Amino acid sequence: LVSPAYVRQGCEARRSHEHLIRLLLEKGKCPENGWDESTLELFLHELAIMDSNNFLGNCGVGEREGRVASALVARRHYRFIHGIGRSGDISAVQPKAAGSSLLNKITNSLVLDIIKLAGVHTVANCFVVPMATGMSLTLCFLTLRHKRPKAKYIIWPRIDQKSCFKSMITAGFEPVVIENVLEGDELRTDLKAVEAKVQELGPDYILCIHSTTSCFAPRVPDRLEELAVICANYGIPHIVNNAYGVQSSKCMHLIQQGARVGRIDAFVQSLDKNFMVPVGGAIIAGFNDSFIQEISKMYPGRASASPSLDVLITLLSLGSNGYKKLLKERKEMFSYLSNQIKKLSEAYNERLLHTPHNPISLAMTLKTLDEHHDEAVTQLGSMLFTRQVSGARVVPLGSVQTVSGYTFRGFMSHTNNYPCAYLNAASAIGMKMQDVDLFIKRLDKCLKAVRKEQSKESDDNYDKTEDVDIEEMALKPDNVLLDTYQDASS
């Protein structure tokens, strides 16, 4: 039908795609250079036709046969319908879904390779779980329950983030909150209080120490090495919340060092925050292969393949070189963001808090706002929110929040009484220079608007008929927008 020369040329072209796929299967590592879409789609289609729901002569008479009513849904999932795992183990191979099972194995292998590349070189095993970080931590705690039947408590250096706190409650344990200590501007782990609480409660009654790496400034990553030594000395497990720490060489180095000098049983990280995929997945990793397998077997039933598919496509598209480039750019953006916030803060008689141990998040004081008006700080936050600045948080003094029956004073500031109100911003993976520039521009306008509003309120002779800039009027939030911001930030 076609000239043999053309056929040979076409076969050679196909073999170049197949060569990349063969290397992936042989090595189980992220390719150095990212794949193009045609190679990716060929690979995914080859895997999908290995699943029973895509067999041409399939005759399904069971209750779970991979039937999908909508063709759009089928295409969205590349016809991977069976999910991953079996009823007793999320990492097991499914007889009906060889393609999905292979996808799951390859994804876990690639993610393990990336964790090593990011700095945790001695990690033994990991797996992708279709739950976000909080529920993945819960799964770790439930696995430890069977090993430590007397345990009732989890020791938790305080971090004001609800999901990691609720993960302990959901697992049925009592969190023992250890307040942080203020060192300069930074909030750091109170090691003496942790060890004293271990001795007071008794090691057998403590399920684990639940530490944190990535966090909002002025809190900084926990002293993981010292905590790991305490865990090793008292025979207590150690679970690390590494939510968005994969993108930080400093956070990953802390985990590596903690495992080297002491004990870390598992560390959990989010897929969306570290790999820029939709929310819904996490990676549970550790240094003891058998314990990580125990956690995977604790997951009941099969699981969605979507998070695995998303991160597989992303890593194959980027390649290890592409991911390393993103990590490098994130560090550069952190320095740039830090310099820009520092300049802006000084222009308003504020300052950038000195938090050198936090490699991702920054904080700028809002003392002058807080001194003038009780609600001025929150007003600034609502102004940023209505101007489509997402991710920035303003933290007023003295807010009280109750989470699952536990009351926290100074909630969002990680301590009962931080010395000043402040604003947070973070340099996360994927951030661009134009994002920083636009944020600084809008923050500048919002600060001016808040200052102007305060001066008007304090001036008894203010003429209310004076012309006001329309854009600045748009900055002033009504009560509904203020309430919306407060709900979103909490």
N, C-alpha and C positions, 0 to 999 in steps of 0.2 A: 504493500500500500504506500509505503514511503521509502525513499532511497535509504539503503543500508548505512550510508555515511551519516545521514541525519539521525537515524535511529541510534547509532553508536554515540553520537554527540549528546542526544537526549539521555541515554543511559549513563553516560559519564556525569552529566549534570545531576541526575538523581543520586548517583553513587556519592557525590560530594555531600549531599544532605545526609545520606545513610551513614557515611563515615563519621559525621558529628554525633549522630545518635548512638552509633556503636561505641565510640569513645566514652560517651556519657554512661552507658550501661556497664562498660568494662571498669571504669575508674570510680564511678559514683561520686564524682566531685564536680563542683560548679565550673563550667568551661571558662577559660581566661577571657575570651571575647564573646560578647553576646550573640545569640542566634538571630537571624532575620525571621520575619513572620512566616514565610513559606516553610522553613524548616520546622518551626514550632508547630504549625498547623498539621504538617505531615506527621510529625511525631504524635501529637494528640489524637489524630484520627486513627493512626495505626494502633494506639493503645485502646481507643474506644471500641473498635470492632472486635476486640478480644473479650468484651463483656457480653453476657448471654442475651441481654435485651437488644443487642444489635446484630445477633446471628440471623442470617437470611432465612434459615429454616427453623427458627426457634418456636417451640410449642410450650408455652408457659401455663401451668395449671395450679400454681401456688398463689399464696396471698401477697407475695412480694416478688414481682416479676419485672420490675423496672418499667412499668407502663407510665407514660406521660401524656396527659391530655392535650397540652399545648406544644406545638412545634417550636414556638418562640422560646419556651422554657427549655426544651431539649437542646436547642442551638446554644442558648446561654450557657449551658453546662457541658458543651461539646459532647453531648449524649452519654456522659458519665452519670448514670442514674442510681446505681446500686450503693454508692457511698463507699466507706472504707471500714475495715475491721469485720469481726464476727461478734455474735452476742456475748462472747466471753472475753474478748480481747480486741481493743481498737487497732492493734498492730498486726493482727492475724490476717492470713490470706483468705479471700472469699472464693469458694469454688465457682460461683456464678459470675465472678467479676475479676478475671485474671488481669485485665487492663487497669482497672481501678486500683487493684492491689499493688501492681507494679508501679503505678503513679505514686502511691503512698510511700512505698519503699524508697523510690528515687528521691522524692521530696525530702523525706527525713534525712537521707544521706547528704543531699545538697545543703540542707540547713545546718547539719553537723559541721560540714566543711566551712561554711560561712562563720559559724561561731568560733571555730579555731582560727580562721583568718582574722576575726575581730579581736582576738587576744586571749581567749581561753583555750590554750593549746592542749591541755590534758583532759578535756571533756571526753567522757567515755561513750555516752549515748544521749539521744534526744528524740522527741517525736512531736509532730504537730497535732494539736488537739483543737477541735472546733468549738472552743469556748474562749471568751476573753480572759484577761489576766486574773480577775477576781475569782471566777469559778475554777480556773486552773489551779490557783493556790488552794482552794477548798479541796480539790481532788488530792493534792499532795498531803494535806492535813488528814483527810480520811484514810489515806493509805498508811500513815504513821499510827493511826488509832489502833490498828491491829497489832502493831509491834509494841505499843506502850499502853496496855490496858488500864493502868492506874492513872494515867495522865489526865488532868483536867484543865491545865493552864497553858497559854501560849504567851511568852514574853515578847513584847512588841515595843521597840523604841518608837515613840510617837511620830507619825506623819499624818497630816490632816488631809486624807484622801479616803473617801467613803468605801470604795469597793474592797480595798485591801483589809480594812477593818471588818467589814461585813463578811469577808471570806472566812474569818475565824469564827464568827457567830454562827454562820450557816453550817459550818462543820460541827457545831455543838460544843465549842470550847469557850473558856472564859479568858478574854484578853487581859493581860496584865500590862498596863500602859506605863512605860518608862519615859518620864519627861526628859527632854533634851537640855543640855547645858549651853549657855551663851558664852562663846569665845570670840571676842571682838564683835563682828557683825554676824558671825556664823553660829548656827545651831548644830551642835554635835552630840554624838552618842555619849550618854553618861554610863561609862563602863563600870564604875564602882556601884552604881545603883542596880545595874543588871546583875552583877555577881552577888550582891547582897540579897537580891530577890530570889536568885537561884538557891542560895543557902537557906533562906527563910522558908521557901515553899518545899524544898527537897527535890533533887533531880528527877526522881521517879514520877513525880506528880506534874512534871513539865513536859508537854508534848514536844515543844521545840522553841527555839528562838527564831522569830520572824523579822528579818532585817530588810533594809531597803537601800538600793543604790540610787537610781534616778529619782529626783524629787525637785520640788519648787524651792528656789532660793528664798530666804537665807538659810533654810535647812540644807545640809550637804549630805552626801552619801555616808551611810553608817561606817563606823570603824570595823570593817569586815574582818580584817586579819585578827584583831584582838577578840572580836566576838567568836570567830572560828576557833581560836585557842581556848576560850572559855568553854565552848561546846565540846571540844575534844577532851578537856580536863575533867568535865563533869559527866561525860557520856550522854550529851543531849543533842538531838538532831538539830540541823540548821537549815532553814528554808529562806531563800533570798528572793525578794520581789525586785526583779530587774526589768521592770515594765518597759522603759524605753532606753535601756542601758546598752544594747548591742551597738548602737551608733556611737558610743563613747568609748574610746580606748582606755580612758581612766577607770570607768565603771567595770569594764571587762578585766582590766589588770587587777582590780581589787578582788574580783571573784577568783581569778587564777591564784593570786597570792594567798587568799583565805584558804583555798583548798590545799595549797602547798604546806602552810604552817599549821593548819588546824583542821576543822571539819565543816564542810558544806555538803549537804545531802542532795539538794536540788535548787535550781534557780529558774525562774519563770519570766518570760518576756513576751510582749505583745507582737503580733504580726503587723498590725496596721501601723503602729508607731515606728517600727524599725525597718519595714520593707515597703511601706507605701502601698498597701493593699486594703480592701474594705475591712471594716471592723468585723470580728467574729472568730478570730483564731489566736492561738498562743503557742509558744514552744516551751515544753518542759524538758530541761536538760540536767545532767548531773555527772558525777565522777565515778559512780558505782553502777555498772550496767544492769545488774540484777534488780536494784532498787527502782531504776527508771522503768524496767519491764513490769515490776509490781504495780507501779502507778498506772501504766497503760492497761493492765488487766483489771484495775479497779473501775475503769470507765465502763458503765453498763450499756450493753447493746452496741449496735453499729453507729457510725457517725457520718456527718456530712463531709463530702470530699471537696466542697467549695474552697475552704481556706487552703487546703493542700494544693489544689489546682491553681489558685491565685498566686501563691508564693512560688510555685514551680515555674509558671509562665514568667513571672517577674524576674526571678534569678537567672533563668535561661536567656531572657531578653537583655539583661544587664551584663551578665558574665561577671566573674570575680573582679576583673579590671574596672568594669562599670560601677560595681558596688564600692570598691576601694576609692574610686573617684568621688562618689557621693559622700563618703566618710571624710575625705580630705576637704571637700567644699564646705561641709558642715562646720568643721573646725575653723575654716577661714571666715565663715559667716558669723561664728560666735565672736571672734575678735572684732569683726566689723560692727556687729550689733553692740558689743560692749563699748567700743569707742564712741559710737553715735549716741547711745543713751547717756554716756558720761558727759559729752558736750552739752546735750540738751538739759540734763539735770543741773549742771552748773549755771546755765543761763537762767534757771528759775530758783536759784539758791537752794537747790537740793543736791543730793549726791548719789552716785552709784554705790550700793553697798559692796563692801569688800568680802567676796565669797570665793576665794581662789580654789577651794576644794569642790565647788560645783561646776562641772564641765559643760552643762547644757543650759541651765536657767540663770537668769540675772534678776536683780531687784533694784529699784530706784526709790529713794525715800519720798514721802509725800507729807513731810512735817509741816510745811507752810500751809497746805490745804487743811490739814487736820486741826491746826491751831485756830483757824478762822471760823470753821463751821463743822458741826458734827457730821453732817451728811455730805460734805463737799467731796470726800474721797469716793463714796459710793456714786455720787453724781458724775464724777469723772469716768468711772467704769461704765456707767450707762451711756454716756456720750460716745465712748469708744465703741461700745456694742452697737449703737444705732448707726455709727459710721462704718459698719462692717469690718471692724477690727476684731478678729476672733483670736482666742488663745491668750490674750493679755488679761491678767487678773489684777484687780485692786483689792488690797487687804486692809480694811479699817481696823482700828483698835477695839478691843472689848466685845467682839461678836461672840455669841454663845450658840452652840448647836448641839442638839441631842441626836445621836446616831445609835439605833438599836438599843435604846435605853441607857446609853452612856452619854453623859454631858461633858462637852469640851468647852472650856473657856478659851477665848482668843482663837476660835476655830478658823482655819485656813492659814494661820501663822505658825503652826506646829509647836506652839508654846502658850502658856497661860498669859504671859505679859511681855510681848515683844516691845522694845523701846519706842517704835514709831510705826505709823502706817506706811505702806509701800505699794509699788506696782511691779508685777512680774511680767517678764517676756522671756521667751526661750528660743534658742537656735537649734531647731530640729532638722533631721535629714530632709533634703529636698528644698530647703529654704533658699531663696535667691536674693541677690542684692537689691532688686527692685521691691521685694517684700519689705526689707528693712527700711529702705528710703521712704516708702509710702507710709509705713507705720510711724516713723519719726515725724513725718509731715503732719499726719493726722493727730498724733499725740500732742504736737506743738500747738495746733489749732485748738484742741480740746482744753489744754492747760490755760491758754489765753482766754478762752470762753469762760471757764470756771472762775479764773481770777477776776474777769470783768463782772461776772455775776455777783461775786462776793463784794466787790467795791461798790456796786450799785445798791446792794442791800444795806451796806454800812453808811451810805451817803444819804443823810436825811433830806438834802436839797436836790436829789436827783430828779431831773425833768423826764417824766415817763413818755413824753411825746417826742423825745429825741430819736432821730433816725438810727436804726440798728441794721447791721449787715444781715441779709437774709440767710446766708449760710450759717452765721453764728446763731441766729434764732433757731435754725434747724437742729443745732447742737443741743439746745436746752430740752431735756427729756421731760415728758409729762409723767404722772404717777404710774400709769400703766407700763410705760417703757422702763421705768425705774424698777418696778416690781418684777418685770420680765428679766431684767439683767440680774437682779439679786437671785432669782430662781436658777438662772443659767450658771452663774458663778458658783453657787453652793452645790 
